[in-house]
């Protein structure tokens, strides 16, 4: 079989997990995979302007639905590959108060979140803040990253005391405790339903079909769960395969 190159555009929150998935896939495949990372909104805009991506892993379902409606995807290829989880994180374990209490009390200088207009996790953070009734009190302290990776860096570098990021970004860190890590309850934000689509420009790409087949295998689903995501009940039922 002729080996092909698969170019996947991936929402920033899923960067570590997709790297593990690709490494596992390439161990038993002749195909190779190239990865590009950005916010879902930025990737969507790039695809609309002709970016040469073959598959798109979004951090929400809206961008994939739009691409599907615009006729840019392989018919029937869209499905939910993961459900994201939002956390409030502080890269500082020396505080006496846990991060939830610090947020509620306003005990911080800067609060990081991704741009809600570009990044689904940023929108979830905004919804959380609104549902907690903290928008007016906290908004002057917001610092916004273009995507969830930049938001993570704001916190990791100390430029922000607290911030909302994906569970997957902090899931495997050493030293996590209830003081610097709060799993935001699901009822405070809309589901982060992460969908993927196979783009029509690459419908003849055999590597795309094989990788998406791999994504439904048990070993791939275990990697996704280990990365800090939930699995939708129908993960093995969607798509064209």
C-alpha positions as CSV (number, residue, x, y, z in Angstrom):
1,X,0.0,0.0,0.0
2,X,1.2,3.5,-0.8
3,X,2.1,5.4,2.3
4,X,0.5,8.8,2.6
5,X,0.9,11.9,4.7
6,X,-2.1,13.0,6.9
7,X,-2.3,16.6,8.0
8,X,-4.5,17.1,11.0
9,X,-5.5,20.5,12.4
10,X,-6.1,20.2,16.2
11,X,-7.6,22.5,18.8
12,X,-4.9,23.4,21.3
13,X,-6.5,21.7,24.3
14,X,-6.1,18.3,22.6
15,X,-2.4,18.7,21.7
16,X,-0.8,16.2,24.2
17,X,-3.5,13.6,23.7
18,X,-3.3,13.7,19.9
19,X,0.5,13.4,20.0
20,X,0.0,10.1,22.0
21,X,-2.7,8.9,19.6
22,X,-0.5,9.6,16.6
23,X,2.5,7.9,18.1
24,X,0.4,4.8,18.7
25,X,-1.1,4.9,15.2
26,X,2.3,5.3,13.5
27,X,3.7,2.2,15.2
28,X,1.5,0.0,13.1
29,X,0.9,2.1,10.1
30,X,3.0,3.0,7.0
31,X,1.4,6.4,6.9
32,X,2.7,9.5,8.7
33,X,0.9,12.3,10.4
34,X,1.6,16.0,10.6
35,X,-0.1,18.1,13.3
36,X,-1.0,21.8,13.4
37,X,-2.4,23.5,16.6
38,X,-4.5,26.6,17.1
39,X,-7.8,27.7,18.5
40,X,-10.8,26.1,16.9
41,X,-12.0,29.5,15.6
42,X,-8.6,30.2,14.0
43,X,-8.5,26.7,12.4
44,X,-12.0,27.1,11.1
45,X,-11.0,30.4,9.4
46,X,-7.9,28.8,7.9
47,X,-9.9,26.0,6.4
48,X,-12.4,28.5,4.9
49,X,-9.4,30.2,3.3
50,X,-8.1,27.0,1.8
51,X,-5.6,25.7,4.4
52,X,-4.4,22.2,3.3
53,X,-5.8,20.2,6.3
54,X,-7.2,16.7,5.9
55,X,-8.9,16.2,9.3
56,X,-10.0,18.8,11.9
57,X,-10.3,18.0,15.6
58,X,-12.3,20.9,17.0
59,X,-12.8,21.8,20.7
60,X,-16.5,22.2,20.1
61,X,-19.2,21.0,17.7
62,X,-20.1,24.4,16.2
63,X,-17.2,24.8,13.9
64,X,-17.6,21.2,12.6
65,X,-21.3,21.8,12.0
66,X,-20.6,24.9,10.1
67,X,-18.0,23.2,7.8
68,X,-20.5,20.4,7.3
69,X,-23.3,22.8,6.4
70,X,-20.9,24.6,4.0
71,X,-20.2,21.3,2.1
72,X,-16.6,21.2,3.1
73,X,-16.6,17.8,4.8
74,X,-16.9,14.2,3.8
75,X,-20.6,13.4,4.2
76,X,-21.4,11.6,7.5
77,X,-17.8,11.9,8.8
78,X,-18.6,14.3,11.8
79,X,-18.8,12.8,15.2
80,X,-18.0,13.6,18.8
81,X,-14.6,12.1,19.8
82,X,-14.4,13.5,23.4
83,X,-16.2,15.6,26.0
84,X,-13.9,18.3,27.5
85,X,-13.7,19.2,31.1
86,X,-12.9,22.7,32.5
87,X,-10.7,23.4,35.4
88,X,-9.6,26.4,37.4
89,X,-5.8,26.1,38.0
90,X,-3.1,28.0,39.9
91,X,0.5,27.1,39.3
92,X,1.2,28.0,42.9
93,X,0.7,25.5,45.8
94,X,1.8,27.9,48.6
95,X,-1.5,29.7,49.0
96,X,-3.5,28.9,52.1
97,X,-6.8,29.1,50.2
98,X,-7.8,26.7,47.6
99,X,-8.4,28.0,44.1
100,X,-12.2,27.9,44.2
101,X,-12.2,30.1,47.4
102,X,-9.6,32.4,45.9
103,X,-11.8,32.9,42.8
104,X,-15.0,33.5,44.9
105,X,-13.1,35.9,47.3
106,X,-11.3,37.8,44.5
107,X,-8.0,36.9,46.0
108,X,-5.9,37.2,42.9
109,X,-4.3,39.8,40.6
110,X,-5.0,38.3,37.2
111,X,-7.4,35.7,36.0
112,X,-6.6,33.9,32.7
113,X,-9.1,32.5,30.2
114,X,-9.0,31.9,26.5
115,X,-10.7,34.2,24.1
116,X,-14.4,33.2,24.3
117,X,-14.9,34.2,20.6
118,X,-12.2,31.8,19.4
119,X,-11.8,29.0,22.0
120,X,-14.6,26.8,23.3
121,X,-12.9,26.5,26.7
122,X,-12.8,30.3,26.9
123,X,-16.5,30.4,26.3
124,X,-17.0,27.7,29.0
125,X,-14.9,29.8,31.4
126,X,-16.9,32.9,30.6
127,X,-20.2,31.0,31.2
128,X,-18.8,29.7,34.5
129,X,-17.9,33.2,35.7
130,X,-21.3,34.5,34.7
131,X,-23.1,31.7,36.4
132,X,-21.1,32.3,39.6
133,X,-22.2,36.0,39.4
134,X,-18.5,37.1,39.2
135,X,-18.4,38.9,35.9
136,X,-18.4,42.5,37.1
137,X,-16.0,41.8,39.9
138,X,-13.4,39.8,37.9
139,X,-13.5,41.3,34.4
140,X,-11.0,44.0,35.1
141,X,-8.5,41.3,36.1
142,X,-9.0,39.1,33.0
143,X,-6.1,38.3,30.7
144,X,-7.2,36.5,27.5
145,X,-5.1,34.0,25.5
146,X,-5.7,33.5,21.8
147,X,-6.1,29.8,22.6
148,X,-6.1,27.5,25.6
149,X,-2.3,26.8,25.2
150,X,-1.5,30.4,25.5
151,X,-3.8,30.7,28.5
152,X,-2.0,27.8,30.2
153,X,1.3,29.6,29.6
154,X,0.0,32.8,31.3
155,X,-0.7,30.7,34.4
156,X,2.4,28.6,34.2
157,X,4.7,31.6,33.9
158,X,3.1,33.4,36.8
159,X,1.6,36.2,34.7
160,X,-1.8,35.2,36.0
161,X,-2.5,33.9,39.5
162,X,-5.4,31.7,38.4
163,X,-6.9,30.6,35.1
164,X,-9.4,28.4,33.4
165,X,-7.8,25.7,31.2
166,X,-8.6,22.1,30.1
167,X,-8.3,19.3,32.6
168,X,-6.1,17.6,30.0
169,X,-3.5,20.3,30.3
170,X,-3.0,19.8,34.1
171,X,-4.1,16.1,34.4
172,X,-0.7,14.5,34.6
173,X,1.2,17.2,36.5
174,X,3.1,16.4,39.7
175,X,1.9,18.1,42.8
176,X,-1.7,18.6,41.9
177,X,-3.9,19.2,45.0
178,X,-7.3,20.6,45.8
179,X,-5.5,23.8,46.7
180,X,-4.3,24.6,43.2
181,X,-6.8,22.6,41.1
182,X,-10.7,22.8,40.9
183,X,-12.7,20.7,38.5
184,X,-15.5,23.0,37.5
185,X,-18.9,21.4,38.0
186,X,-20.6,20.5,34.7
187,X,-23.7,22.6,35.5
188,X,-21.8,25.9,35.3
189,X,-21.0,25.7,31.6
190,X,-22.5,24.2,28.4
191,X,-21.1,20.8,27.3
192,X,-17.7,21.0,25.6
193,X,-18.6,18.6,22.9
194,X,-15.5,18.1,20.8
195,X,-16.2,17.0,17.2
196,X,-14.0,16.0,14.4
197,X,-14.6,16.1,10.6
198,X,-12.9,14.6,7.6
199,X,-12.5,17.4,5.1
200,X,-13.7,16.8,1.6
201,X,-10.5,18.0,-0.1
202,X,-8.9,14.9,1.4
203,X,-11.6,12.3,0.8
204,X,-9.3,10.2,-1.3
205,X,-6.6,10.1,1.5
206,X,-6.3,6.5,2.7
207,X,-4.4,7.6,5.8
208,X,-7.4,9.8,6.9
209,X,-9.7,6.8,6.7
210,X,-7.3,4.5,8.6
211,X,-6.7,7.1,11.3
212,X,-10.4,7.7,11.8
213,X,-10.9,4.0,12.0
214,X,-8.2,3.8,14.6
215,X,-9.9,6.6,16.6
216,X,-12.8,4.2,17.4
217,X,-10.6,1.4,18.6
218,X,-10.5,0.7,22.3
219,X,-6.9,1.6,22.7
220,X,-7.5,5.0,21.2
221,X,-10.5,5.6,23.5
222,X,-8.3,4.6,26.5
223,X,-5.7,7.2,25.5
224,X,-8.4,9.9,25.3
225,X,-9.8,9.0,28.7
226,X,-6.3,9.0,30.2
227,X,-5.8,12.5,28.8
228,X,-8.5,13.9,31.0
229,X,-11.6,13.6,28.8
230,X,-14.9,11.9,29.0
231,X,-16.1,9.7,26.2
232,X,-19.6,10.2,24.6
233,X,-21.7,7.1,24.7
234,X,-21.9,7.0,20.9
235,X,-18.3,7.4,20.1
236,X,-18.2,4.1,18.2
237,X,-21.4,4.8,16.3
238,X,-20.8,8.0,14.4
239,X,-19.2,8.7,11.1
240,X,-19.1,7.0,7.7
241,X,-17.0,3.9,8.6
